[in-house]
Amino acid sequence: MIGGRLALALAPGLLTDLTAGRKVVVVSATNGKTTTTRLISAALRHQGGVATNAYGANMPAGHAAALVDEIGAEYAVLECDEKYLPGILEQTRPGVAVLMNLSRDQMDRAAELRLLADRWREALAHSGVHVVANCDDPLVAWAASSAESVTWTACGQYWREDSWSCPRCGGPVDYAVRDERVEGVRQPSPGTWSPDGAGWACRECGFARPEPEWRLDGDRVVAPDGGSYELSLRLPGRANRSNAAIALVVCACLGLALEPALARFAEITSVAGRYLTVEDGRRSMRLLLAKNPAGWLEAFDVLRPAPSPVAVSINARGPDGTDTSWLWDVDYRALRGRPVYAMGERRLDLAVRLEAAGVDFEVVQNVGDLSSDRIDVIANYTAFQEIRRYVG
Ligand SMILES: [Zn+2]
């Protein structure tokens, strides 16, 4: 990072120089961008050298450092912070931009999401980049629909609290019921969604989910020709199936053979420490990262079933966002009926939230105080790094 910052101070046009002549893929989203970047890089490594910011340094200094590290690599796969996407598109001129989801995150410093989607939309309009976009997220669909060429991919978006109103006109958005756990959803009028029964549409202006060419269906990715590919991932949960589906579509856009790409995906068991099971001599802990409400929804999806214990660790430092009011956007009732431990610097904020949700819990100082021997640990960013340091 320091090297990247210095280099950009000396040579502001460096990213353009370092990406010239390379095949560049840029990946952006609120959640899943590190994993998707890793999956695409793994598939491309068998075609040629790949420069990538594998550890989530996803702003320009991190990009510069990653590109310099692999100066001769034919490909560059760059995870990009949502705010920096317009600048990175302009400076790196990627062949493919991958856009997955937008939801509330780091509310003390992030722009309002609809403004962010508008900025993406403006940046994509005359960029010439081919976009691979998740059509199940209305904000992403709005941003990507300004691009000249888009491969729409239906890979799901279970978090809807940021897209109940239309990004185009502000009218109410209706969703088709695909997930029976989402309550109170009105069906859009017929003809506004695809035959697979998923979809959304604005009740006022008709802006609706674009027809997907590719879609995720359970464990399979269905191609435009009707053929399908089975995901045999070792990474858990539906969020990772979504990540793998969109990564596979990127591979198809780059002309890669897809069966070998799937085999590369299946080799990955953890990404930057996430999903890793670690031991500290007394207990075995599976580490799950959840940084924002949408991420929590996906973390609940991969927990071992109750009564398996869960520890939750929350910090509120710069990288986490200093505003913890988002704790009230997560439905912690999902944790009832099992031992729950509240940890981290903001464990008392968390305790108040858990109490309001009717969850029984115990407040502990750190993972050394956990009295269970096999436990899932969900932590936000700096809390996650602290646990990794604790277990060495
Ligand atoms: Zn509308």
Residues whose N, C-alpha, C, O or C-beta is under 5 A from the ligand:
A	BS01	ZN	C166 R168 C169 G170 G171 C202 E204 C205 G206 F207
